[in-house]
Amino acid sequence: MNDTKLIDIASALGISVTTVSKALKGYTDISKSTRAKVIEMAETMNYMPNSVAVNLRTNETKTIGVIIPATVHHFFSSVLNGILEEAEKRGYLVIILQSNEKYEMEKKQLALLIQKRVDGVLMSLSNETDDFSHINEAIRKNTPVVLFDKIAKRVECSKVVINDAKAAYDAVTYLINKGYKKIAHFRGSYVPQNSIDRFLGYKRALEAHGIEYDSKLVYVCDNNTDFEDGYENAQKIMNEHPDIDAIFAITDLVAIGIIKYFNEAGIKTPDQVAVFGFSNWFMSTVISPKLTTIDQPGFEMGHTAVSILIDEIADIKEHKPVVHQIIELPTRIIERESTVK
C-alpha cells in the first residue's frame, strides 16, 4: 500500500507542503516550472490523493447506491446498464445491492449506503415493502432518493415508472381483440404498486369490453420473478378452469413457467390457451412458442433515474430547492407466437 504524503514530496523538493498542494491542484500562483517538478516527483513517488480527506473537504463521495429486488431478471440487468453508463459519463461510481425481495434486507442496505456516505440512492422496492419510514428518513437527512419501477406513491421523491395499469389494459384489450374471451390473470403479490396497477388494468379492460370480471380466474404469484409460480399455477388453473382461452401474466418469467407446463402437458399455445407476458425478457424469444409481451424500456429507465438523481445531488450541494419529478416512460406490445393462431 502506498503511504506517500504531501510532506514527503515537499521534503524531497525542499518546498512547503502548501506549495505542493497548490501545485497539484493547479493554482495559478504557482509557477509552471514548480508545478512541473511537483507533478514529476508525485509520479515518481507514486503519490495518490487521500480520497477520504477529499470527500470530507468537498462533502461528496461521487458515489451512488442502487438497491434492486433481484438480479436474475433481465429487466433489472437492462436498468443497471443504463445506470452504469450514465453514472460513468458523469463521474460517479455505483454500489449495487440486492434486497432479494426482503423488506428487512432493503432497510439494512439503505442504512449501510448512508453510513458509507453515498451522495444519493436509486431504489426499486422489494415485494415486502409496505413501510417507507426508512426511505423518508434518508430523504429527511438530505440524501436524495429516486425510486424506479417498483415505487411507493406515499414517498415524496422523484420516480421513474411506466404506466403499469395502461400497459396491462392494452395487453388484455389486445387479447380481447384477438377473440379471446375467458382471460385469466396470474398477478403478483398484494403489496407492490406495479402488481396492483397491472391487476387493475386487467380488470378494467375486461369491464370496458363487456366481459364480466371473475375473481376465480386471478391467481397470485407471490414471487413474481419465479417461473415456478407460473408453472404451478398453470397446472392448478387447468384443473380448476380448463375452459380458459388466455392468460395474462405479471412477468415474462411467470409466463415462461406457464408455457413450460403447457408444453409438458400437451396443451397447445396459443391454439388452446394464449399466453401474454410482461417486460420483454430475452428468454421471450428463446422459448417455444415465442412469447407475446409488453416491452419495458429498462435501459432508458436506468439512464433517466440516475440523471435525475445526479441533478438533485447537485441542487442540494448548491443549496437549491429540489423539485421532484415523476417521469412516465412509454411501453409497447411485442407480438409473437404465443397469442397468434
N, C-alpha and C positions, 0 to 999 in steps of 0.2 A: 504494500500500500504506500502511495506517495504522500510524504508529510511535508513537502516543501512549502514554506510560508513566505509571505511578503518580506519579512525581516531577513530571510536567507538571501533573497535576491538583492535586497538593499545592501547587505554586508558584502556580498561578492562584488558589487559595483561601487561601493563607497559612497552611496547616496542615502537619502532618508526614505523611510517606509512610505511617507506621504507622497513623495515624488514617484516611487514605484507604482503605488495605487493609482495616481492620476495618469501616469503614462499608459498603464494597461486599460484604463477607461477612455483614453483618447482625449483627455483635457487639452485645450488649445494653449494653455500657459506653459506646457512642457514642450521643449524644443523637439524637432523631428529627429535629431541625432540621438538625444537622450532616450526618446521613445523607442527608437530602433534598437538601441543597446538593451533596454529593459525587456523588450519582446524577445530578442535573441537569447538573453540569459534565462528568461522564463521557459522558453522552449528547451534550452539545454538542460535545465534542472527539472524538466517535466512538471512544471507548476500547473496545478488545476485549482480554479477558484473554489472556495468552500460554498457549496450550494445552499447549505443550511443557513449560513450567515447572510448570503444574498437574499434568501427567502425572507428572513427576519427583517432585513433592511427594506425590502420592497413590498412586504406584506402580501406576497403572492408566490405560489409554487409552480405555476404554469402546468398544473396537473388537474385532470378532470377524472372523477369517478363515474363508473357506469355499473348499475345493478340491473341485471336481466333475470327473468324467472328460469330460463333454460337455454342451453346452447345447442341442443340436439335439433332444434327446429331451424330449418333453412331460412325462414323469415328473419329470425334474430341474427343469423350469420350475415344476412344482407344488411340489416340495420347497423351491425358493428362495422362492416366495411365502409359504410357511409360516414359513420362517426370517426373512424380512424383516419380516413383520407382527409377530411376537412380539418380535424384537430391537428394533424401533422402540418398542413399548409399554414395554419395559424399559430404554430409554435407550441402546441400543447402535447404533453404525454397523457396517456389514458390508462387508468387502472380498471380492469374489468372483473366484476364479481358476479357470481350466480347464486340466486336465492333458493333454487330447487323448489320453487312454488311454496316456500315456507315463510310465514309472516315473521316468526322469531329470528330466522336467519337474515331476512331482509333488514330487520330492525338493528341487529348487531352489525351488519355490514355497513349500514349508513352511519352508525356511530363510529365505526373504525375509520371510514373515509374522512369524517370530520376531524377525528383525532390526528389523522395524517395530514391535515391542513390542506385538503384539496380545495381548489378555487371554486368548484361547483360540481353538481351531481346530476346525471341523467338517470332516470328510473322508469322501468316498466314493472308494474306491481305484481306481486305473487297472487295466486288464486285465493289464498287465505286472508289477504289483507283487507280488513274492514275497519281497522282503527288507524287513523292517519296522523296521530299525535307526534310520532317520530319525525315525519316529514314537515309538519307545521313548525316543530321546534327548530329544525335545521334552518328553515326559512327565516324564523324569528331571530336567529343568531346571525343573519346576514350571509348564509351560504345559499346561493341561488340553486333552485331545483327546477328542472324541466322534466315533465312526465311525457312518455310516448307510448303509443299502442294501448296498453292496459293502464288506464288513468283513473283518477278519483275526481268527481265533479266538485266535491266539497273541499278540495285543496286549492288555495289561491296561488296559482303559479302558472307559468306558460305550459302549453300542452301541444303536442303534435299527434294528430289522430287521423283516422279515416272515419267516414260516416258509416258505422257498422250496421245501423238499422236500415239505412238506404241500400247498402250493398246486399244485405240479406233479402230485403224486399225485392230488389232487382233479380236476385238468384231464383227466388220462388216464383216470381212473375214469369221469368224465362221458362221454368218448368211447366207452369200452367199453360203458357202459350204453345208449348210443345205437345200439349194434350194430356199431361199428367194431372190426375185429379186427387188421388189419395196419397198425399205427400207427408212423410214423417220427418221429424227433426231430431237429430242427435245433438243436443245442446251441451254447453259447458256447465260448470257448477254455478250456483246461485249468487256468488259474491262478485266475480269480475264484471266490470261495466260492459266490456265488449261481449261477454256471454249474454248478459241481459239484453243488450241492444240487438244482437243478432236474432235472439228469440223473438223480440218484439217485431222486428222486420218480417220474420217468417209469419207470425200470426196476422199482422196487418195485411200482408199480401194475400193470404187466404181469404180474409174477410172482404177485402176490396174486390175480389173476383167471385164473390158469391159462394165460396166454399166454407162450410161450417168448420170452425176450429174444434179439434178433438184432442184433449189433453192426454188421452191414452196413446197417442202417436208421438209423444215427446218423451225421449229417453235421455237421461242425464249421464254425461261422461265427466266424472269428477276430475280426471286428469286429462284435459283436452289436448295434451301433446302426445298421448299414448295411443298407438294404433290398436292395442289390446282392447281398449274401451270400445272402439268401433267393431272389432271382431266379435266380442262377447255380446254386445247389444244387437248386432245384426242377427246373430243366432237366436237371440231372445225374441226379437220382433217378428221374425219369420215363423216362429212357433205360435206367437200370440195374434199376429195380424198378417197372415200370409197373402192378403189381398192388396197390400200397399203396392204402389207402382213407382214410387220415387222416395229418395232420402236426401235431405239437405243436411250436411254435416258441419259442425262448428269449425273444424280444421281439416286440412288435407290428410294429416296423419290418421285422424279418425276415419275419414273416407277411404283411405287405403286399407285400413283394417276391415272395413265393410266389404270392399271388393275382394280382399283375400278370402274372407269367409265364403262369399258368393262363389268364387272360383272353385273352392274346395267342395262346396255343397252342390255344385252343378246348376246354380241359379245364374241365368244369363243376364249380363248387364250390357246394354240397357233394355233388352227385349222384354225381360220380366220386371226388373226394378232398375230405374235410373239412379245414378249417384252423383251428387254435386258437392264439391269440396270448398275450401276457403283458404287462400293465401298463395297459391301457385308455387308450392314447394317443388324442387327439381324432380322428386320422385313421381310427380304427377304425370310426367311424360314417359316414365320408365315402366310403370305398372300397366298391365293389360286387363281391360281396355284403358286407354289413356283417360285421365280424369279431367272433366269439365270443372272449372274452379273460378274463384274471384282472385284477381291479381292485386296483391297489396304492394305498394311501392316502398319496400323495405329500405333500400339504399337511400332513396330520397328522404325517407322519414329520419334516418340517422343523420344524414347530412344537414337537414333543416334543424333538427333538435340541437345539435352541437353548435350550429351557427348562432341560434337564439341564445343558448347558454353563454357562449363566449362574449356576445354583445352585452348580456346582463352583467357578467363579471366586470366588464369594462365600465359600465354605468355605475356600479357600486363603488369601484375604485375611485372614480371621478366624482363621487357624491351626487350623482344624477338620479332622479326618480326612475325606478324600474317599471316599465309599462308591460304588463303581462299580455301574452298573445295566445290565441287558440288557432292553430293552423290545421285546416282540414284538407288532406290530400285526396285526390280522386282515385277511384278504383275502376276496374273494368272486368267484364266477363270474358274468360278464355274458354271457348267452346271446343270440346274434344269428344272422344268416342263414347264416354260413359253416359251421355244423355241423348245421343243422336241415333235413332233407329234406322 
